[in-house]
Amino acid sequence: MKYYDVFAERGYHSAFMTTYAFGAQAFEDIPFTRLRGAGCRNIVVLADRQMVNQSFAELGAPKFAGSSYHLVKAAAPGAFHPKISLLVGKKKGRLLIGSANLTALGLAGNKELVASLTYTEDAPEFAASFADVMTYIRSKVPADDTWFATAMQRAIRAAPWLRETLARPQQNEQAEHMADLLFDRPDAAILDQIAANVGDDTIKRLVIISPYWDMKLEGLARLTEVLGSPPTDLLIDVDSTAFPKSALPRFSDLGLFNINASDNNRFVHAKLIVAQGHSWDHVISGSMNCTLPALLGSKTVRGNAEAGIYKRVPAGTALTALGLEAYRDAPLQPQELHELTYAAVGASSTNEFIDGGTLTLQSGRIYWKAPTSLSPRLATSLTLRDREEQTLGGPIELALGEHSTWRVNAEERRPKSGVVQFSDGSVSAPVQVVDLDVLAVRTQPPAQGRKKSLTDFLAEAMNEDLVLIETLNQLEALEFEENDFAAETQQKATPSQAAVPEENQHGILPYNEFVRARTNAIAKGQPFGGIPEGHHERPAHTLNESLNRIIGLVGVNLDADEDREMVAMTAMDFRSTESENPEDPAQAPPSEEVSKPAKATKQAVATAKKMKEAVDAFEERCRELEGKPINTAELVRLRALLQILLSHAQPARGAVLATQILPVHTKNGYDWPRLIGRLLTQHFGTARALQTLRVSQNENEQKRVIEYLAMADWAATAAVDAASSNTKTAGLRKPLMNLAQALAAQVKLIVSTIEEDRYYFIEMTSRLDEHFAERLALKPKAGLLERTFSEPTTEKQHSH
């Protein structure tokens, strides 16, 4: 099997990959599109910071990074050099560690060596290896990254076997299978780990393949020393490799052989050490060249981050298995080698591609954070570009030089990248925008089974109906069953201090503390974080997205654009659903007289009573929650009920649609102003929602709160207006008016704290006006709100 064919294998929902060099076009053309086509959407790539900057500077920002997969610029004192592909599925996993970068040459050009481990339910022995690699990758992600925690928790949530493995103490199951993972570790260099695995087995001969060497062959000297200075054979690609042959005299019993004696021109980029012992052949492969930074890591000033695999096999079998048994037929003389010079080594480190920091887009706001080291440069301005590489407006001043935040209109031209200008006249490599709102959708793993059909129903629902609440209840029941297994596992297992991931990367705060923390984060020019663990797959979020889509409150959907580009690159089967709002049935012009709808049918009355029963059930739920902390899922439930009631509410005047079955007044208790009053009284009275609300430290959670407040405020005003239009509702008017006024005061107090919240609240209200005002014969409210709230100052909002 060719290396790149692995990525077309089905059954994986998540992929975590690391690389030194990153070829965006090659990655997006081959592994990325194959992974997406096979149903793997939760994709994260960690690449060396300097190499990413070089790639972006020379070729421009990638098409899909930041929106359909997450690209992390990782760093190490020397080079971030590991080459790992960790593929995670519900019932299986595949781990690839080797020498291949995510470049065209690494994927299909060079001669590479990649070791593969698999996990299945029938062969679970390497499960601990997957947990170790996940923990290692997580340790290399910058602390301020806004998306990785979400991607990791998504993967763990959808892979019970990996979740269970991470939760239990790590046992050295690899030992009995003669294998071990090698990583750069603070307490043990890779060289130390190799020596520990070889143990007291006497090494008779050492065979090494390495395309790169240090000037004094110091890495080779240290390696041979710890293994007892055995006879050593170096297998070198003589046509492509520069070698410090002037350092050869320091070694005795050293043989040189041509590893690429065939006529093809493929560069041998593989890294391999075979230590032939009396008892075993010890095989070490991975990303490590035979250099001091690779083998000693943190024990040197500029040590590399590296990853490899150790495996022991019966003595005398390794070279044959690797196809190297005849290597001694191609001996080399030192004079045949190309000399590695100090000038050549220095040239590789002198080219500087200036890092421009990070850009994050969330909820219509751009955050820029400076790179870790700017000195002596000072960032002065930023120019944003869209996905077509066209400039968005003029340069934006970076007054603070360390971080800034400002609003953007992302509805028509969404920022895709940016370039930072510095005080000395230099410019950065393009900086990819991490678009958290789009990532949340584009990288969501597809649901399966019953959950998939329910989720698909919500994704395609075009009308508000009680079936939305029933679907939410069913999804929550399925989630409860899924979490039962996780809870059981947690109780049985004693968590490993090193291996267990934090179950919630974003702390849960009371609402007032959340607002305080969020305000502080915005003041510092920082995004408030990605989506907390599992939230984007949670039933309440799925329902909330459906409600937003029904009323037209959706941002720019990049699915169509990005899928179209992917299909153009390779034929793939993408499931797409185009939303179309059905036109309301033709109706006569509204009459100024109070409507007298035809006598309600038995079916309409039965449905109306079901809606009253749903309100009864909600009241009971609120009484049970009295004094207890709640989360934003409860806000979504109330919002859904309000939206459903308004969708079926009759107007005070004018024609009545067949679906409008809830009258303004009835003695049977299912008149819609009364039902809305009951709902709001429970949530803002009995349950005291905002007093007991617990919110994850996450911007999307705040949006959910704003949407809830806008829906409650609009519904309260609508109920007051409707009650005022009917002489039979006199008893409802005062309590509804008091409720609406109290709610309006509370909303203004909350929404006035942050300017972006005002923008979003007014936009939400405007969508509700468009969706409900005409059908209920009510006046739009958004314009009034714009006058009530203080006018926004400027489009740009730097933090100070």
VEXPANU-926722 format. One record per residue (C-alpha): z, x, y. Coordinates in steps of 0.1 Angstrom, whole numbers, padded with zeros to 4 digits, always signed. Example, Ala and Ser with C-alpha at 12.3 -4.5 7.8 and 13.67 -1.06 7.14 Angstrom:
2
+0078+0123-0045;+0071+0137-0011;
REM end
This chain:
800
+0000+0000+0000;-0008+0012+0035;+0021+0015+0058;+0009-0012+0083;+0003-0037+0055;+0040-0040+0051;+0042-0060+0083;+0019-0088+0070;+0044-0096+0042;+0059-0131+0045;+0096-0140+0042;+0110-0121+0072;+0122-0138+0104;+0135-0107+0122;+0124-0071+0127;+0143-0042+0143;+0122-0010+0148;+0128+0024+0163;+0103+0050+0173;+0099+0082+0193;+0064+0077+0207;+0053+0042+0215;+0017+0031+0216;+0019-0004+0230;-0017-0013+0223;-0015+0000+0187;+0018-0017+0181;+0006-0050+0195;-0027-0049+0177;-0013-0041+0142;+0024-0045+0134;+0033-0070+0161;+0004-0095+0154;+0009-0091+0116;+0046-0098+0119;+0040-0129+0141;+0013-0141+0118;+0037-0138+0089;+0063-0159+0106;+0085-0130+0119;+0092-0137+0156;+0126-0122+0164;+0113-0086+0171;+0130-0057+0188;+0117-0022+0194;+0138+0008+0205;+0117+0037+0218;+0124+0070+0235;+0128+0064+0273;+0106+0092+0284;+0078+0084+0259;+0078+0047+0270;+0075+0058+0306;+0046+0081+0297;+0028+0054+0278;+0033+0029+0306;+0022+0054+0333;-0010+0063+0314;-0020+0029+0299;-0001+0003+0319;+0026-0022+0308;+0020-0040+0274;+0008-0075+0272;+0036-0090+0252;+0067-0068+0257;+0095-0087+0275;+0081-0121+0266;+0072-0121+0229;+0092-0091+0217;+0120-0071+0232;+0114-0034+0241;+0144-0012+0247;+0142+0022+0264;+0167+0042+0243;+0179+0077+0252;+0195+0107+0235;+0206+0142+0249;+0174+0156+0234;+0149+0130+0221;+0154+0095+0206;+0135+0104+0175;+0144+0080+0145;+0115+0060+0129;+0130+0029+0113;+0116-0006+0104;+0143-0030+0094;+0128-0064+0082;+0153-0092+0077;+0147-0125+0059;+0168-0153+0047;+0169-0141+0011;+0154-0106+0013;+0151-0075+0034;+0130-0043+0036;+0141-0010+0051;+0115+0017+0060;+0127+0051+0072;+0103+0079+0077;+0081+0100+0100;+0057+0074+0113;+0058+0065+0150;+0046+0031+0163;+0013+0046+0175;-0022+0044+0162;-0019+0078+0146;+0015+0070+0131;+0004+0037+0117;-0030+0046+0103;-0041+0082+0113;-0016+0109+0103;-0004+0118+0069;+0031+0103+0070;+0060+0100+0046;+0080+0067+0046;+0108+0058+0022;+0113+0021+0014;+0144+0003+0003;+0145-0035-0006;+0171-0061-0009;+0167-0093-0030;+0191-0116-0046;+0182-0101-0080;+0185-0065-0067;+0213-0065-0041;+0224-0029-0045;+0211-0017-0012;+0226-0045+0010;+0251-0020+0025;+0222+0002+0037;+0208-0027+0057;+0243-0032+0073;+0246+0005+0081;+0211+0006+0097;+0218-0025+0118;+0251-0010+0130;+0233+0023+0138;+0205+0006+0158;+0230-0014+0177;+0249+0018+0187;+0217+0031+0204;+0211+0001+0226;+0223+0005+0263;+0255-0014+0270;+0239-0034+0298;+0210-0047+0277;+0206-0084+0282;+0188-0095+0250;+0196-0073+0220;+0229-0090+0212;+0211-0124+0210;+0184-0110+0187;+0209-0094+0164;+0230-0125+0161;+0199-0146+0154;+0190-0122+0126;+0225-0123+0111;+0228-0160+0115;+0196-0166+0096;+0203-0141+0068;+0235-0151+0050;+0234-0120+0027;+0234-0096+0057;+0261-0116+0075;+0283-0114+0044;+0276-0076+0040;+0285-0069+0076;+0317-0089+0072;+0331-0071+0042;+0343-0035+0039;+0315-0011+0034;+0315+0002-0002;+0295+0033-0012;+0272+0014-0035;+0244+0039-0028;+0264+0066-0045;+0258+0052-0080;+0221+0049-0071;+0219+0085-0060;+0209+0076-0024;+0224+0079+0011;+0213+0072+0047;+0213+0101+0071;+0220+0095+0108;+0230+0115+0138;+0268+0110+0139;+0294+0123+0162;+0316+0135+0133;+0289+0149+0111;+0255+0164+0119;+0226+0156+0096;+0228+0192+0083;+0265+0185+0073;+0255+0153+0055;+0227+0171+0036;+0252+0197+0024;+0278+0171+0015;+0253+0152-0007;+0240+0183-0024;+0276+0192-0032;+0282+0221-0056;+0248+0219-0073;+0233+0254-0071;+0199+0253-0053;+0172+0274-0070;+0144+0268-0045;+0139+0250-0012;+0105+0234-0003;+0101+0222+0033;+0073+0203+0052;+0078+0202+0089;+0050+0198+0116;+0073+0212+0143;+0097+0243+0145;+0120+0258+0170;+0111+0292+0185;+0136+0313+0166;+0135+0292+0134;+0171+0286+0139;+0170+0252+0122;+0155+0268+0091;+0182+0295+0092;+0210+0270+0093;+0195+0249+0066;+0190+0278+0041;+0225+0291+0049;+0243+0259+0040;+0223+0256+0008;+0231+0291-0004;+0200+0310+0010;+0177+0301-0019;+0140+0312-0021;+0122+0290+0004;+0086+0277+0006;+0072+0263+0038;+0043+0239+0035;+0023+0240+0068;-0007+0222+0081;-0024+0255+0092;-0052+0238+0113;-0028+0217+0134;+0006+0233+0134;+0018+0261+0158;+0044+0282+0141;+0067+0309+0155;+0055+0336+0131;+0072+0363+0152;+0105+0350+0138;+0096+0354+0102;+0110+0390+0098;+0146+0376+0099;+0140+0358+0065;+0136+0373+0031;+0121+0355+0001;+0101+0331+0023;+0067+0317+0011;+0040+0301+0032;+0015+0275+0018;-0012+0253+0033;-0003+0217+0029;-0036+0204+0041;-0062+0223+0022;-0086+0194+0018;-0115+0187+0041;-0100+0158+0060;-0087+0162+0095;-0056+0140+0092;-0026+0157+0107;+0003+0162+0083;+0032+0146+0103;+0055+0141+0073;+0090+0157+0073;+0103+0166+0038;+0130+0188+0023;+0132+0192-0015;+0162+0212-0027;+0156+0220-0064;+0190+0224-0080;+0202+0231-0115;+0214+0195-0120;+0192+0175-0096;+0163+0176-0073;+0176+0166-0038;+0150+0149-0017;+0155+0145+0021;+0129+0127+0042;+0128+0109+0075;+0123+0117+0111;+0139+0152+0111;+0118+0183+0118;+0132+0216+0106;+0146+0223+0141;+0181+0228+0155;+0181+0197+0177;+0171+0175+0147;+0195+0190+0121;+0225+0196+0143;+0222+0166+0167;+0254+0162+0188;+0265+0197+0179;+0238+0211+0202;+0235+0205+0239;+0202+0187+0236;+0205+0172+0201;+0182+0145+0189;+0189+0110+0175;+0174+0111+0140;+0174+0090+0108;+0166+0099+0072;+0172+0092+0036;+0187+0114+0009;+0179+0108-0027;+0186+0127-0059;+0163+0126-0089;+0163+0144-0123;+0157+0182-0119;+0121+0192-0118;+0106+0158-0111;+0105+0154-0073;+0074+0175-0065;+0054+0157-0092;+0064+0123-0079;+0054+0134-0044;+0020+0148-0055;+0030+0183-0045;+0033+0200-0079;+0002+0222-0071;+0012+0234-0036;+0014+0270-0047;-0023+0271-0052;-0029+0273-0014;-0009+0304-0002;-0010+0314+0035;-0007+0347+0052;+0012+0349+0085;-0019+0360+0104;-0036+0327+0095;-0010+0307+0115;-0013+0297+0151;+0015+0313+0171;+0040+0290+0188;+0048+0304+0222;+0075+0296+0247;+0048+0284+0271;+0037+0258+0246;+0073+0246+0240;+0080+0244+0278;+0048+0224+0285;+0060+0195+0264;+0091+0191+0285;+0078+0197+0320;+0057+0165+0324;+0080+0140+0341;+0073+0103+0340;+0098+0087+0365;+0119+0059+0351;+0121+0028+0373;+0152+0012+0358;+0152-0023+0344;+0138-0056+0356;+0151-0089+0343;+0138-0124+0351;+0161-0154+0345;+0162-0189+0360;+0138-0180+0388;+0157-0149+0398;+0147-0113+0394;+0173-0086+0388;+0166-0049+0393;+0190-0022+0381;+0184+0014+0389;+0179+0040+0362;+0210+0059+0351;+0200+0090+0371;+0181+0088+0403;+0193+0118+0421;+0179+0133+0442;+0156+0103+0446;+0165+0071+0464;+0146+0039+0454;+0132+0022+0485;+0110-0006+0474;+0095-0025+0444;+0061-0040+0439;+0058-0067+0413;+0027-0074+0392;+0016-0104+0371;+0003-0104+0335;-0032-0097+0349;-0019-0066+0367;-0024-0083+0401;+0002-0076+0428;+0026-0104+0436;+0031-0103+0474;+0041-0071+0493;+0066-0044+0485;+0102-0057+0482;+0128-0036+0499;+0155-0022+0477;+0182-0018+0503;+0210-0008+0480;+0192+0017+0460;+0212+0008+0429;+0207-0029+0422;+0191-0059+0439;+0184-0096+0431;+0161-0121+0447;+0144-0154+0440;+0108-0157+0429;+0085-0186+0423;+0075-0180+0387;+0058-0214+0382;+0022-0202+0388;+0022-0164+0386;+0051-0150+0365;+0061-0114+0372;+0053-0092+0342;+0060-0057+0355;+0069-0037+0386;+0066-0003+0401;+0095+0014+0421;+0088+0035+0451;+0111+0063+0460;+0121+0080+0493;+0103+0112+0485;+0070+0094+0481;+0070+0093+0443;+0065+0062+0422;+0079+0052+0388;+0061+0044+0357;+0056+0006+0354;+0088-0012+0345;+0085-0041+0320;+0101-0074+0331;+0125-0087+0305;+0117-0124+0308;+0149-0140+0292;+0137-0176+0296;+0104-0169+0278;+0119-0145+0252;+0144-0173+0242;+0115-0195+0231;+0089-0170+0220;+0112-0151+0196;+0130-0181+0181;+0127-0179+0143;+0111-0209+0128;+0134-0235+0112;+0131-0244+0075;+0134-0274+0053;+0152-0305+0067;+0163-0286+0097;+0127-0278+0105;+0116-0314+0104;+0145-0325+0126;+0138-0297+0151;+0101-0304+0151;+0109-0341+0159;+0129-0331+0189;+0103-0306+0200;+0076-0333+0200;+0097-0364+0212;+0081-0380+0241;+0105-0409+0248;+0142-0413+0252;+0157-0433+0224;+0189-0435+0203;+0170-0416+0176;+0176-0385+0197;+0213-0389+0193;+0210-0396+0156;+0188-0364+0152;+0214-0344+0171;+0241-0357+0147;+0221-0348+0117;+0213-0313+0130;+0250-0308+0137;+0259-0319+0102;+0234-0293+0088;+0249-0266+0110;+0283-0275+0099;+0272-0270+0062;+0256-0237+0071;+0287-0225+0089;+0309-0235+0061;+0295-0207+0040;+0300-0182+0068;+0337-0193+0074;+0343-0190+0036;+0329-0155+0036;+0350-0145+0066;+0382-0158+0050;+0375-0139+0017;+0364-0107+0033;+0385-0081+0051;+0364-0071+0081;+0353-0035+0083;+0362-0021+0117;+0329-0002+0121;+0305-0026+0105;+0314-0062+0117;+0294-0072+0147;+0311-0091+0175;+0307-0128+0167;+0303-0135+0204;+0289-0109+0226;+0295-0131+0256;+0331-0141+0263;+0341-0178+0265;+0357-0187+0298;+0371-0218+0314;+0345-0232+0337;+0362-0221+0370;+0366-0186+0357;+0330-0186+0345;+0317-0195+0380;+0338-0168+0395;+0325-0142+0370;+0289-0154+0375;+0292-0152+0412;+0305-0117+0410;+0277-0107+0386;+0251-0121+0410;+0267-0103+0439;+0263-0070+0420;+0226-0078+0413;+0231-0082+0376;+0217-0108+0352;+0245-0128+0336;+0232-0122+0301;+0209-0135+0274;+0216-0165+0252;+0249-0162+0234;+0250-0160+0196;+0230-0188+0180;+0229-0210+0211;+0192-0212+0213;+0190-0225+0178;+0220-0248+0182;+0212-0286+0180;+0225-0293+0215;+0201-0267+0230;+0172-0281+0211;+0180-0316+0223;+0185-0303+0259;+0150-0287+0258;+0136-0320+0246;+0152-0339+0274;+0139-0314+0300;+0104-0316+0286;+0105-0354+0287;+0113-0355+0324;+0089-0327+0332;+0116-0301+0340;+0099-0271+0323;+0090-0237+0335;+0057-0220+0329;+0050-0220+0292;+0034-0187+0282;+0029-0199+0246;-0007-0209+0251;-0017-0178+0270;+0000-0153+0247;-0011-0171+0215;-0047-0172+0228;-0046-0135+0233;-0031-0129+0199;-0057-0151+0182;-0084-0131+0199;-0070-0099+0184;-0067-0112+0149;-0071-0145+0131;-0037-0161+0127;-0024-0196+0120;-0003-0206+0149;+0013-0241+0150;+0009-0255+0185;+0019-0288+0200;+0004-0299+0232;+0026-0323+0251;+0009-0353+0267;+0027-0378+0287;+0015-0413+0277;+0006-0435+0307;+0028-0464+0313;+0012-0497+0304;-0007-0513+0333;+0016-0535+0353;+0014-0559+0381;+0025-0548+0416;+0062-0551+0420;+0075-0583+0434;+0101-0585+0461;+0119-0612+0441;+0146-0605+0417;+0130-0601+0382;+0136-0628+0356;+0125-0612+0324;+0114-0633+0295;+0140-0643+0270;+0150-0612+0251;+0138-0610+0215;+0163-0607+0187;+0151-0571+0181;+0156-0562+0218;+0191-0577+0217;+0200-0558+0185;+0188-0525+0201;+0207-0532+0232;+0239-0538+0212;+0233-0505+0194;+0232-0488+0227;+0265-0504+0236;+0279-0492+0202;+0267-0457+0211;+0287-0459+0243;+0317-0472+0224;+0314-0443+0200;+0312-0418+0229;+0344-0433+0244;+0362-0428+0211;+0349-0392+0210;+0362-0386+0245;+0396-0399+0237;+0398-0376+0207;+0388-0347+0229;+0413-0355+0256;+0432-0323+0266;+0411-0302+0243;+0386-0275+0253;+0350-0286+0250;+0317-0267+0252;+0284-0275+0269;+0271-0294+0238;+0293-0323+0249;+0276-0322+0283;+0242-0325+0266;+0254-0355+0246;+0265-0373+0277;+0233-0364+0295;+0212-0377+0266;+0230-0410+0265;+0226-0414+0303;+0189-0406+0300;+0184-0430+0271;+0202-0458+0290;+0181-0453+0321;+0149-0452+0301;+0157-0487+0287;+0172-0501+0319;+0156-0530+0337;+0147-0527+0374;+0165-0548+0400;+0132-0561+0412;+0097-0562+0399;+0080-0564+0365;+0100-0555+0334;+0084-0534+0306;+0089-0543+0270;+0110-0512+0264;+0134-0521+0293;+0159-0541+0273;+0192-0534+0292;+0197-0559+0320;+0214-0553+0353;+0239-0580+0344;+0249-0598+0312;+0281-0612+0299;+0276-0594+0266;+0286-0560+0279;+0253-0542+0275;+0243-0543+0311;+0232-0508+0320;+0252-0502+0353;+0284-0511+0333;+0274-0488+0304;+0267-0459+0328;+0300-0465+0345;+0319-0464+0312;+0302-0431+0302;+0309-0414+0335;+0345-0427+0336;+0352-0412+0302;+0337-0378+0309;+0351-0374+0344;+0383-0392+0336;+0396-0392+0301;+0379-0360+0288;+0380-0343+0322;+0350-0324+0312;+0348-0297+0339;+0385-0290+0337;+0385-0283+0300;+0349-0269+0297;+0346-0235+0281;+0313-0217+0289;+0297-0186+0275;+0290-0159+0300;+0253-0167+0302;+0229-0180+0328;+0214-0207+0305;+0248-0222+0300;+0252-0226+0338;+0217-0243+0339;+0229-0268+0313;+0259-0276+0335;+0237-0281+0366;+0214-0304+0346;+0244-0324+0334;+0257-0328+0369;+0223-0338+0383;+0219-0364+0356;+0254-0378+0361;+0250-0379+0399;+0216-0396+0397;+0228-0421+0371;+0259-0430+0392;+0238-0436+0423;+0213-0457+0403;+0241-0478+0389;+0255-0485+0424;+0221-0494+0438;+0214-0517+0408;+0248-0534+0410;+0243-0540+0447;+0211-0559+0441;+0226-0586+0420;+0252-0612+0431;+0267-0614+0396;+0278-0578+0396;+0303-0580+0425;+0332-0569+0403;+0314-0537+0393;+0304-0526+0428;+0336-0511+0440;+0346-0491+0409;+0310-0478+0406;+0310-0469+0443;+0343-0450+0440;+0330-0432+0409;+0297-0422+0426;+0315-0409+0457;+0340-0389+0437;+0313-0375+0416;+0291-0366+0446;+0320-0348+0462;+0327-0328+0431;+0290-0320+0426;+0286-0307+0461;+0317-0285+0458;+0304-0270+0426;+0267-0267+0434;+0273-0253+0469;+0288-0221+0455;+0255-0204+0447;+0223-0209+0464;+0202-0208+0433;+0222-0237+0419;+0213-0258+0449;+0176-0251+0443;+0179-0260+0407;+0200-0291+0413;+0175-0305+0438;+0146-0297+0415;+0163-0315+0386;+0170-0345+0409;+0133-0345+0420;+0122-0347+0383;+0146-0375+0377;+0131-0393+0408;+0096-0389+0394;+0107-0401+0359;+0129-0430+0368;+0129-0441+0405;+0097-0461+0405;+0103-0477+0371;+0138-0488+0383;+0126-0498+0418;+0150-0473+0434;+0146-0449+0463;+0141-0412+0455;+0172-0391+0460;+0159-0355+0462;+0149-0356+0498;+0184-0369+0508;+0200-0340+0489;+0179-0314+0507;+0193-0327+0540;+0229-0330+0526;+0230-0294+0513;+0227-0266+0537;+0191-0254+0540;+0183-0222+0520;+0181-0191+0543;+0153-0169+0529;+0133-0166+0497;+0146-0130+0491;+0183-0126+0484;+0196-0091+0481;+0231-0086+0469;+0256-0071+0493;
REM end
